[in-house]
Amino acid sequence: MKFSCRIPVLACAVTAVLAACTTTPRQVEELDAARAAIQQVQATPDAGRFAAAEVAAANEALREADRLMEQDKSAAEVRQAAYLAQRHADIAAQLIARGQAERKTSEAEAERQRVLAQAREQEAAAAQALAEQGRKQAEQAAQAAQREAEMLQSQIAELQARPTDRGLVLTLGDVLFDTGQAALKPGAMGTIDRLANFLRESPGRSVVIEGHTDSTGSDALNLTLSESRASGVKAALMQRGVDAQRVVAVGKGKSVPIASNDTAAGRQQNRRVEIIISDPQDVSAGNPR
């Protein structure tokens, strides 16, 4: 009898245990997955910056799932809470990824702006340096031009050339030639040397050499003599390195007197060679008159 009474009691205990096993979830995979996802999100350095609210919501849902497990609630209720925790964790991960991408984009734009600003600064510095170099070059050019002008003025004064509407005119008087001859006397060579040096240092200038005579003698003889004397001066300049293309020699004979041929003094003034020095690049000054 005693044995038979124990059987119903044991059966009830087994039934209770089996009932407990069927209603209380021992392990829910969704809850474990949500827990792992939340841990991974929280381990991200930017979680608090970009997804603090979602991480907090995920943890709250996870705690709710754990509470349901402790209260032996149904597996469906636990899974629902785990699902909410997982969704909050996924959203947090997305927010973190988007925030990191936007930060990288912002950093890249900031770097681009920095590079552009640096490039602009370098361009401005280069432009300033170029302007400064140009200013110095302009000053140097002005100084060189001033020195050249001063040297030119000194050379002109040394040549005793006089300015005219045709250019600078240097006159070689009759006393620098033998009477009735075209050969230059040694006394003329100093002037020829200075003139040649002047022309070598002034490559933009050219000269017209005009021979003139007084009215004594025939026209043909005077023209020939004037041409010979002009050619003699040209030859002397060429011997001193002056390009022949820069020198024109013409004879004027007695056609252009500068004084009266009625007196000896006037005739002596008319017997001359005029050297017309053109202005730089002035091609019209080289035309014989």
C-alpha positions as CSV (number, residue, x, y, z in Angstrom):
1,M,0.0,0.0,0.0
2,K,2.7,2.4,0.8
3,F,4.4,1.8,-2.5
4,S,1.2,2.4,-4.4
5,C,0.7,5.7,-2.7
6,R,4.1,6.9,-3.7
7,I,3.5,6.5,-7.4
8,P,1.0,9.3,-7.8
9,V,3.3,11.7,-5.9
10,L,6.3,10.9,-8.1
11,A,4.2,11.2,-11.2
12,C,3.1,14.7,-10.2
13,A,6.7,15.8,-9.6
14,V,7.8,14.5,-13.0
15,T,4.8,16.3,-14.6
16,A,5.8,19.5,-13.0
17,V,9.3,19.3,-14.1
18,L,8.3,18.6,-17.7
19,A,5.9,21.5,-17.6
20,A,8.6,23.8,-16.4
21,C,10.9,22.7,-19.3
22,T,8.3,23.4,-21.9
23,T,7.3,26.9,-20.7
24,T,10.6,28.5,-19.6
25,P,13.2,29.2,-22.2
26,R,16.6,27.9,-21.2
27,Q,18.5,29.4,-24.2
28,V,17.3,31.9,-26.9
29,E,19.7,32.3,-29.9
30,E,18.2,35.7,-30.8
31,L,19.0,37.0,-27.3
32,D,22.6,35.8,-27.6
33,A,23.0,37.4,-31.0
34,A,21.5,40.7,-29.8
35,R,23.9,40.7,-26.8
36,A,26.9,40.1,-29.1
37,A,25.8,42.9,-31.5
38,I,25.4,45.3,-28.6
39,Q,28.8,44.5,-27.3
40,Q,30.4,45.0,-30.7
41,V,28.6,48.4,-31.2
42,Q,29.6,49.6,-27.7
43,A,33.3,48.6,-28.4
44,T,33.3,51.1,-31.4
45,P,35.2,54.3,-30.4
46,D,32.6,56.5,-32.1
47,A,29.5,54.8,-30.5
48,G,29.0,57.6,-27.9
49,R,29.5,60.3,-30.5
50,F,27.2,59.1,-33.3
51,A,24.7,56.6,-31.7
52,A,24.4,57.2,-28.0
53,A,20.6,57.1,-28.0
54,E,20.4,53.9,-30.0
55,V,23.0,52.2,-27.9
56,A,21.1,53.1,-24.8
57,A,17.8,51.8,-26.3
58,A,19.5,48.6,-27.3
59,N,20.8,48.0,-23.8
60,E,17.3,48.8,-22.4
61,A,15.7,46.2,-24.7
62,L,18.4,43.7,-23.8
63,R,17.7,44.2,-20.1
64,E,14.0,43.7,-20.7
65,A,14.8,40.4,-22.5
66,D,17.0,39.3,-19.6
67,R,14.2,40.2,-17.1
68,L,11.7,38.1,-19.1
69,M,14.1,35.2,-19.1
70,E,14.4,35.5,-15.3
71,Q,10.6,35.6,-14.9
72,D,10.3,32.4,-17.0
73,K,8.3,34.2,-19.6
74,S,7.6,32.6,-22.9
75,A,10.2,32.2,-25.6
76,A,8.2,34.4,-27.9
77,E,8.2,37.3,-25.5
78,V,12.0,36.9,-25.0
79,R,12.6,36.8,-28.7
80,Q,10.5,40.0,-29.2
81,A,12.6,41.9,-26.7
82,A,15.8,40.4,-28.2
83,Y,14.6,41.5,-31.6
84,L,14.2,45.1,-30.4
85,A,17.6,45.1,-28.9
86,Q,19.1,43.7,-32.1
87,R,17.3,46.4,-34.2
88,H,18.6,49.2,-32.0
89,A,22.1,47.7,-32.2
90,D,21.8,47.6,-36.1
91,I,20.6,51.1,-36.3
92,A,23.4,52.2,-34.0
93,A,25.9,50.5,-36.2
94,Q,24.5,52.3,-39.3
95,L,24.6,55.7,-37.5
96,I,28.2,55.1,-36.5
97,A,29.2,54.1,-40.1
98,R,27.4,57.1,-41.5
99,G,28.9,59.5,-39.0
100,Q,32.4,58.1,-39.7
101,A,31.9,58.5,-43.4
102,E,30.7,62.1,-43.0
103,R,33.6,62.8,-40.7
104,K,36.0,61.4,-43.3
105,T,34.3,63.5,-46.0
106,S,34.5,66.6,-43.8
107,E,38.2,65.9,-43.0
108,A,38.9,65.4,-46.7
109,E,37.2,68.7,-47.5
110,A,39.1,70.4,-44.8
111,E,42.3,69.0,-46.1
112,R,41.4,70.1,-49.7
113,Q,40.7,73.6,-48.4
114,R,44.0,73.6,-46.5
115,V,45.8,72.5,-49.7
116,L,44.0,75.2,-51.7
117,A,44.8,77.8,-49.2
118,Q,48.4,76.8,-49.1
119,A,48.5,76.8,-52.9
120,R,47.0,80.3,-52.9
121,E,49.5,81.5,-50.4
122,Q,52.3,80.0,-52.5
123,E,50.9,81.6,-55.6
124,A,50.6,85.0,-53.8
125,A,54.1,84.6,-52.5
126,A,55.4,83.7,-56.0
127,A,53.5,86.6,-57.6
128,Q,54.9,89.0,-54.9
129,A,58.4,87.6,-55.5
130,L,57.9,88.0,-59.3
131,A,56.6,91.5,-58.8
132,E,59.6,92.3,-56.6
133,Q,61.9,90.8,-59.2
134,G,60.2,92.8,-61.9
135,R,60.5,96.0,-59.8
136,K,64.2,95.4,-59.2
137,Q,64.8,94.6,-62.9
138,A,62.9,97.8,-63.8
139,E,65.1,99.8,-61.4
140,Q,68.2,98.1,-62.8
141,A,67.0,98.8,-66.3
142,A,66.3,102.4,-65.4
143,Q,69.7,102.8,-63.8
144,A,71.4,101.2,-66.8
145,A,69.4,103.5,-69.1
146,Q,70.5,106.4,-67.0
147,R,74.1,105.3,-67.1
148,E,73.8,104.8,-70.9
149,A,72.3,108.2,-71.3
150,E,75.0,109.8,-69.3
151,M,77.7,107.9,-71.2
152,L,76.1,108.8,-74.5
153,Q,76.0,112.5,-73.5
154,S,79.6,112.3,-72.5
155,Q,80.5,110.7,-75.8
156,I,78.5,113.2,-77.8
157,A,80.2,116.0,-75.9
158,E,83.6,114.3,-76.6
159,L,82.8,114.1,-80.3
160,Q,81.6,117.7,-80.2
161,A,78.5,116.7,-82.2
162,R,75.6,119.1,-82.4
163,P,71.9,118.1,-82.3
164,T,69.9,118.9,-85.5
165,D,66.6,117.8,-86.9
166,R,68.5,115.2,-88.9
167,G,70.2,113.8,-85.8
168,L,73.6,114.4,-84.3
169,V,76.0,116.1,-86.7
170,L,79.8,115.9,-86.4
171,T,81.8,118.0,-88.8
172,L,85.3,117.2,-90.0
173,G,86.8,120.4,-91.4
174,D,89.0,120.8,-94.5
175,V,92.1,121.1,-92.3
176,L,91.8,117.3,-91.6
177,F,92.4,116.5,-95.3
178,D,95.3,117.2,-97.6
179,T,94.5,120.0,-100.0
180,G,92.5,118.6,-102.9
181,Q,92.9,115.1,-101.6
182,A,90.6,112.5,-99.9
183,A,93.1,111.0,-97.5
184,L,92.5,111.9,-93.8
185,K,95.4,113.5,-92.0
186,P,96.7,111.8,-88.7
187,G,95.0,114.6,-86.7
188,A,91.6,113.3,-87.8
189,M,92.2,109.8,-86.5
190,G,91.4,110.6,-82.8
191,T,87.9,111.8,-83.9
192,I,87.4,108.8,-86.1
193,D,88.4,106.5,-83.2
194,R,85.9,108.1,-80.9
195,L,83.2,107.9,-83.5
196,A,83.9,104.2,-84.2
197,N,83.8,103.4,-80.5
198,F,80.6,105.3,-80.1
199,L,79.0,103.4,-83.0
200,R,80.2,100.0,-81.6
201,E,78.5,100.8,-78.3
202,S,75.4,102.1,-80.0
203,P,74.3,99.2,-82.3
204,G,71.0,100.9,-83.0
205,R,72.5,103.9,-84.7
206,S,73.7,104.4,-88.2
207,V,75.5,107.3,-89.9
208,V,75.4,109.2,-93.2
209,I,78.7,110.7,-94.3
210,E,78.3,113.7,-96.5
211,G,81.2,115.2,-98.4
212,H,81.0,119.0,-99.2
213,T,83.2,121.4,-101.2
214,D,83.4,125.1,-101.9
215,S,82.5,126.5,-105.3
216,T,86.0,126.7,-106.6
217,G,86.6,124.4,-109.6
218,S,84.3,122.4,-111.8
219,D,81.1,120.8,-110.6
220,A,82.4,117.3,-111.6
221,L,85.7,117.8,-109.8
222,N,84.0,119.0,-106.6
223,L,81.5,116.1,-106.7
224,T,84.2,113.5,-107.1
225,L,86.3,115.1,-104.3
226,S,83.3,115.2,-102.0
227,E,82.5,111.6,-102.7
228,S,86.1,110.5,-102.2
229,R,86.4,112.2,-98.9
230,A,83.1,110.7,-97.6
231,S,84.2,107.3,-98.8
232,G,87.5,107.8,-97.0
233,V,85.8,108.4,-93.7
234,K,83.6,105.3,-94.2
235,A,86.6,103.2,-94.9
236,A,88.3,104.4,-91.8
237,L,85.2,103.5,-89.7
238,M,85.0,100.0,-91.3
239,Q,88.6,99.4,-90.5
240,R,87.7,100.0,-86.8
241,G,84.9,97.4,-86.8
242,V,81.8,99.4,-87.8
243,D,79.5,97.4,-90.1
244,A,79.4,98.8,-93.6
245,Q,75.6,98.4,-93.7
246,R,75.4,101.1,-91.0
247,V,77.3,103.6,-93.0
248,V,76.2,105.6,-96.1
249,A,78.7,107.8,-97.9
250,V,77.6,110.4,-100.4
251,G,79.1,113.4,-102.1
252,K,77.3,116.7,-102.2
253,G,79.9,118.7,-104.1
254,K,79.3,122.4,-103.7
255,S,75.5,122.1,-103.6
256,V,75.0,122.6,-99.8
257,P,77.1,125.6,-98.7
258,I,76.9,126.7,-95.1
259,A,78.8,130.0,-95.6
260,S,79.5,132.4,-98.5
261,N,81.9,131.2,-101.1
262,D,82.9,134.9,-101.7
263,T,85.4,134.9,-98.9
264,A,88.3,132.6,-98.0
265,A,86.9,132.0,-94.5
266,G,83.5,131.1,-96.0
267,R,85.0,128.7,-98.6
268,Q,87.0,127.0,-95.8
269,Q,83.8,126.4,-93.9
270,N,82.1,124.9,-96.9
271,R,85.0,122.4,-97.5
272,R,83.9,119.9,-94.9
273,V,82.7,116.3,-94.2
274,E,79.5,116.1,-92.1
275,I,78.7,112.9,-90.3
276,I,75.0,112.6,-89.4
277,I,74.4,110.1,-86.6
278,S,70.9,108.8,-86.5
279,D,68.7,108.2,-83.5
280,P,68.4,104.5,-82.5
281,Q,66.3,102.6,-85.1
282,D,65.7,105.8,-87.0
283,V,65.9,104.6,-90.6
284,S,64.8,107.9,-92.1
285,A,67.9,109.7,-90.7
286,G,70.1,107.6,-92.9
287,N,68.6,108.9,-96.1
288,P,70.9,111.2,-98.0
289,R,69.6,114.7,-98.5
